[in-house]
């Protein structure tokens, strides 16, 4: 079931080129954030994460997108989180944490989604609060000191009327590029996320959702600007680095 036309329809019946992913599909494919969809969705390219800057969602679909990431530049592919448009590329390379579904719509979507969807649209839908008290926890450990953890708790505040959900997550990994001069790592990952949700059900026909998202990112992207450090390298003990010869 997809919502490519702002209503629930069967993926086999909807007349839109859609690639849809359920939580089970994303887990089996090892999808952790939007970057992992590259190679799985036909025609999708993420442009290196925005000029080599990690965390920027520079999505291209069928060759249509936007390379620049300035706040004055609009994207070519619209990214939506629970139907709310994410207007800038910075920080839009979202993690697939606590997602109910992710849909990639290929081709112009201006009729239903408005401007900035010339190439297509990417729709994120988070898991909504449950009417029953419960929760889930997940942890991942791997090489390069990979340490990820996610904790989600559902707490009904008023039975069948006011529901809440709190999600805490952290993503951490050492960088795989290191500056030999001072040991500074690059391309590391360090992100902390907090998502708070309230769902109010005043009647059977009305649903009111409040979603608060906070993300803190502290990681170094791939370096872009180079400076000749021959004398510094030679002083640090690297041989034959004192001149350009």
C-alpha positions in Angstrom: 0.0 0.0 0.0 1.5 3.4 -1.1 0.4 7.0 -0.8 1.9 8.4 -4.0 -1.4 10.1 -4.9 -2.2 11.4 -1.3 -4.4 8.3 -0.6 -3.8 4.7 0.1 -3.6 2.5 -3.0 -2.1 -0.7 -4.1 1.4 -0.4 -5.5 0.3 -2.6 -8.4 -2.6 -0.3 -9.3 -1.1 3.2 -8.8 -0.1 4.8 -12.1 3.2 6.3 -10.8 6.7 4.9 -10.9 7.2 4.1 -7.2 9.7 2.1 -5.2 8.3 1.3 -1.8 10.0 -0.2 1.3 8.5 -1.7 4.4 10.5 -2.0 7.7 11.0 -5.7 7.0 12.4 -4.9 3.5 14.7 -2.2 4.8 16.1 -4.5 7.5 16.7 -7.4 5.1 18.5 -5.1 2.7 20.6 -3.4 5.4 19.2 0.1 4.7 20.3 2.5 7.4 19.8 5.9 5.8 18.8 7.5 2.5 22.2 6.9 1.0 21.6 3.1 1.0 18.8 3.4 -1.5 21.3 4.3 -4.2 21.7 1.2 -6.4 18.3 -0.2 -5.2 16.0 2.4 -6.7 16.2 2.8 -10.5 17.5 6.2 -11.6 18.3 7.4 -8.0 21.6 9.1 -7.4 22.6 11.0 -4.2 25.3 13.1 -5.7 27.9 12.2 -3.2 25.9 13.7 -0.3 26.3 17.3 -1.5 29.8 18.3 -2.8 31.3 15.7 -0.4 29.6 17.1 2.6 28.0 14.3 4.6 24.5 14.7 5.8 23.3 16.7 2.8 20.4 15.1 0.9 21.3 16.0 -2.7 19.0 13.5 -4.4 18.9 13.1 -8.2 16.2 11.1 -9.9 16.5 10.4 -13.6 19.3 13.0 -13.7 17.2 15.8 -12.3 18.3 17.3 -9.0 20.4 20.1 -7.4 24.1 20.0 -6.7 24.3 23.2 -4.5 23.3 23.2 -0.9 22.9 26.9 -0.1 19.8 28.0 1.8 19.0 30.2 -1.3 18.8 27.2 -3.6 15.8 24.9 -4.0 16.2 21.2 -4.5 15.1 19.2 -7.6 13.7 16.3 -5.6 11.3 16.9 -2.8 11.9 15.1 0.5 9.0 14.8 2.9 8.9 13.5 6.5 5.3 12.6 7.6 4.0 14.8 4.7 6.1 17.8 5.9 8.4 19.2 3.2 12.1 19.4 4.2 13.1 22.6 2.4 16.9 22.4 2.5 19.5 19.7 1.6 21.5 20.2 4.8 20.7 17.4 7.2 18.2 15.9 4.8 20.1 12.6 4.4 17.8 11.1 6.9 18.4 7.9 8.9 15.9 5.1 8.4 15.2 4.9 12.1 11.7 3.9 13.3 10.3 4.2 9.7 6.9 2.7 8.8 7.6 3.1 5.1 9.8 4.9 2.6 8.6 5.6 -0.9 10.6 7.0 -3.8 8.4 8.5 -6.5 10.2 8.9 -9.9 9.3 11.6 -12.4 7.6 15.1 -11.9 5.3 15.2 -9.0 4.2 18.8 -9.1 0.5 18.1 -9.5 0.1 16.7 -6.0 3.3 17.8 -4.2 3.9 21.3 -5.6 7.2 22.8 -6.7 10.7 21.4 -6.2 9.6 17.9 -7.3 10.7 18.1 -10.9 12.8 14.9 -10.6 10.5 13.2 -8.1 9.8 12.9 -4.4 10.9 10.8 -1.4 8.3 10.2 1.3 9.3 9.1 4.8 6.5 7.9 7.1 7.4 7.3 10.8 5.9 4.6 13.0 2.9 6.2 14.8 2.1 5.9 18.6 0.3 2.7 19.6 -2.8 2.4 21.7 -1.0 -0.1 23.9 1.9 0.4 26.3 5.1 -1.1 24.9 8.4 -0.5 23.3 11.4 -1.8 21.4 15.1 -1.6 21.6 17.9 -2.4 19.1 21.7 -2.2 19.2 24.3 -2.7 16.5 28.1 -3.2 16.9 30.6 -3.5 14.1 34.0 -2.7 12.7 35.4 0.8 12.8 33.9 1.0 16.3 30.4 1.0 15.0 28.0 1.5 17.9 24.3 2.2 17.1 21.3 2.0 19.5 17.6 2.8 19.2 15.0 2.8 22.0 11.3 3.5 21.4 8.5 3.6 23.9 4.7 3.9 23.4 2.7 5.4 26.3 -1.1 5.9 26.0 -1.9 9.1 28.0 -5.7 8.9 27.6 -7.2 5.6 26.6 -8.0 5.5 22.8 -7.8 9.3 22.7 -4.3 10.7 23.4 -1.3 8.5 22.5 2.4 9.3 22.7 5.7 7.8 21.4 9.3 8.7 22.3 12.2 7.5 20.2 15.9 7.9 21.2 18.7 6.9 18.8 22.4 7.3 18.3 24.6 6.5 15.3 28.4 6.2 15.8 31.3 5.0 13.6 35.0 6.0 13.3 36.1 7.5 10.0 37.9 5.5 7.3 40.0 8.4 6.2 42.8 9.7 8.5 45.1 12.8 8.3 48.6 11.3 8.6 49.9 14.6 9.8 47.8 15.1 13.0 45.7 11.9 13.1 42.4 13.7 12.5 39.7 11.2 11.3 37.3 12.1 8.5 34.1 10.5 7.2 33.1 9.5 10.7 29.5 9.3 11.9 28.2 10.8 15.1 24.5 11.5 15.2 22.0 11.7 18.1 18.2 11.8 17.5 15.2 12.4 19.6 11.7 12.1 18.2 8.6 12.8 20.3 5.1 12.2 18.9 1.5 12.9 20.2 -1.6 11.6 18.5 -5.0 13.0 19.4 -8.1 11.1 18.3 -11.0 13.4 19.2 -13.5 11.5 17.0 -13.4 8.5 14.7 -13.0 10.8 11.7 -10.3 13.1 13.0 -6.6 12.5 13.7 -4.3 15.2 15.0 -0.5 14.4 15.0 2.2 16.4 16.6 5.8 15.4 15.7 8.9 17.0 17.3 12.3 16.0 15.8 15.7 16.9 17.2 19.0 15.8 15.6 22.6 16.7 16.7 25.3 16.0 14.1 29.0 16.2 15.0 31.1 14.5 12.2 33.8 15.5 9.7 33.1 15.1 6.0 35.6 14.4 3.3 38.1 17.3 3.1 37.9 19.4 -0.1 40.4 22.2 0.2 44.1 21.2 0.0 47.1 23.2 1.3 50.8 22.4 0.7 52.3 21.2 4.0 55.7 20.1 2.8 57.7 21.8 5.6 55.2 20.7 8.3 55.3 17.1 7.0 59.1 17.1 7.0 59.1 18.4 10.6 56.7 15.7 11.6 59.1 13.0 10.4 57.8 12.3 6.9 60.8 12.0 4.6 61.2 13.8 1.2 58.4 16.2 1.9 60.4 19.4 2.3 60.1 20.5 -1.3 58.0 19.9 -4.4 60.8 18.0 -6.2 
